[in-house]
Amino acid sequence: MELVIGNKLFSSWSLRPWLVLAAFDIPFSETMVVLRQADTAARIQAHSPSGKVPVLIDGDVVVWESLAIIEYLAERHPDRAIWSQDAKARAHARAISSEMHAGFQALRQACPMNLGKRFAPKDRGAGAQADIARIVALWADARARFGAGGPFLYGAFSAADAMYAPVVTRLDTYQIAVDDGTRRYMDAMLAHPAFVRWRTAALAETWAIDALEAGETVVEVFLKPAH
C-alpha cells in the first residue's frame, strides 16, 4: 500500500489515515507532496482523482478521502480492530467520525493544524467556540459510555481517535482552555507512539506556510533549527 500525503506539519487530513496505518502496524509506503508549491496541484493530480491528499493506492485500488481510506483499511484488515468490536461503540464511533469529516468548519478555519509552534490564546470566534463545545461533549460522551478500557475515546485506540487527532493538536497548539478530562484524553493522544512518529518527522520539515500564522502571537517553537 502507498499513502500519498501532504507535509506533516500542516496536513490534518493526511494525518488521519496515516495514524491508522501506523498504529495498527499495517505495512505501507508514503509519498509526500509539499503543499502550496507551484507544482503541488500537478503532483497530487498524478495520484489522486480528487486532486487532494490523502489518497491510498493498493494495487489497482485507489481510495481518496480520509474516512473512506480508514473504512477500506478496516475491511482489508478485520483482525486489527480499527473500529471497536462492540457494535454499540462502533456505531457511535462511526457517527462521531462522520460528524468530524463533514463539520466543524469554523474551528478548522480559525485554528489550522500547525505542529511546529504554539500560539497565544485569543478569541477564536463564536463559531469556533461552538465547534469546540460540541467536540468536547462528543469526547466526554464516548469516554463515559465506552471508554472504560483505556485512555482513548473507546478505551483502546481506534479509527475515531485518528479522525479527531488533528483536533487534539489544534486545541493544544492554540491553547484552548479545556476541562481536566478533555486534557487527559488529549495527553494520551499526543503521547501515542504513532502520533509521536508523525510529529517527529513533521518537526524535521523545512517548508513553511506563513499565511496560516497570520495574526498569531508565537509563544513556543518546536521546529528543529535549520542547518
C-alpha positions, 0 to 999 in steps of 0.5 A: 500500500502507498499513502500519498500525503501532504507535509506533516506539519500542516496536513490534518487530513493526511494525518488521519489515515496515516495514524491508522496505518501506523498504529495498527502496524499495517505495512505501507509506503508514503509519498509526500507532496509539499503543499502550496508549491507551484507544482503541488496541484500537478503532483497530487493530480498524478495520484489522486482523482480528487486532486487532494491528499490523502489518497491510498493506492493498493494495487489497482485500488485507489481510495481518496478521502480520509474516512473512506481510506480508514473504512477500506483499511478496516475491511482489508484488515478485520483482525486489527480492530480499527473500529471497536468490536462492540457494535454499540461503540462502533456505531457511535464511533462511526457517527462521531467520525462522520460528524468530524469529516463533514463539520466543524468548519469554523474551528478548522478555519480559525485554528489550522493544524500547525505542529511546529509552534504554539500560539497565544490564546485569543478569541477564536470566534463564536463559531469556533467556540461552538465547534469546540463545545460540541467536540468536547461533549462528543469526547466526554460522551464516548469516554463515559459510555465506552471508554472504560478500557483505556485512555482513548475515546473507546478505551483502546485506540481506534479509527475515531481517535485518528479522525479527531487527532488533528483536533487534539493538536489544534486545541493544544497548539492554540491553547484552548482552555479545556476541562481536566478530562478533555486534557487527559484524553488529549495527553494520551493522544499526543503521547501515542507512539504513532502520533509521536512518529508523525510529529517527529518527522513533521518537526524535521520539515523545512517548508513553511506556510506563513499565511496560516500564522497570520495574526498569531502571537508565537509563544513556543517553537518546536521546529528543529533549527535549520542547518 
